[in-house]
């Protein structure tokens, strides 16, 4: 079952035009959800979300940028779920 916080991120990406600052904020939020020390992932998310804003200026490009950002959110969610599993010893 998808995590509610990741679902909220997906809705934000899909349903509203993003400024560069909003994209940066969403990227940080997604990285923190995945893990506290996810700086590398945060950089990738920031770049992907920022591409949405830049792509808005070019017709047809924003859907590809949004798809990439959504894919990274999915990866972040999977990473987060793997880290939350209790160790079976």
N, C-alpha and C positions, 0 to 999 in steps of 0.2 A: 504494500500500500504506500503510495507516495507521501512524503513528508509534507505537512501543511505549509511550513515555512517556504519550502522549495516551490510548492504550488503557487503561493503568493508572488514569488519572484517571477515565475513563468507568466502569470497574469499581467504583471507590471510590464514585462518585456513585450508581450503580445498586444496589449490594449492601449498603450499610450505612447505618444512621441517622446523621445528621451533627449534631454539636454546632455551635454557632456558631463556636467556635474551629477545629474541623476544617474547616468550610466556608471560613473565612478562609485557612487554610493551603493548601487545595486551590486556591483562587482565585489566591493568590500563585504557586503552583507552575505553574499553567496560563499565567499572564501571563509568567513568566520563560521558559517554553518557547517562547512566541510571539516574544518579543523582549525584550532587556534593558530597554528604555525604554518598556514597555507599561503605564504607570501608568493611563492612561485605560481600557484593556481590563481591567486588574486591578480597578479600581473596579466595572466592570460585572459581572465575574465574582464579586466578593465579594458584591455585591447579589443576584445570581442564586442563588449557593450558599447565602447566608443565608436566602433565601426558602424554601429546602427545609426548613430547621430550623423556621421560623415556620409553614410550611404543615403540618407534621406534626400540629399541634394541630387542624387543620381537615380532616376526612375528605375525600378525593378531591382536595384541593388540592396535595398533595405531588407527585403524578405530573406535574402541569402545571409545577411549579417545577423538578422534575428534568429535564423535557423542555427547558425554557428553558436550564438550566445545560448540558445536553449539547449543545444547539445552539451555545452560546457556545464550548464547548470545540472543536467542529468548526470554527468560524470562526477560533479561535486557531491551530488546527493548519494550516489553509489559509494563514493569514498567515505562519506560520513557514516553511512550504514555499516560499512565494513569495520570502521573504528569503534562503533558502539556495541558490537557483538561481544558477549562475555566469553572469556576463555574457558574451554571445556578441558579440565585436567583430571 
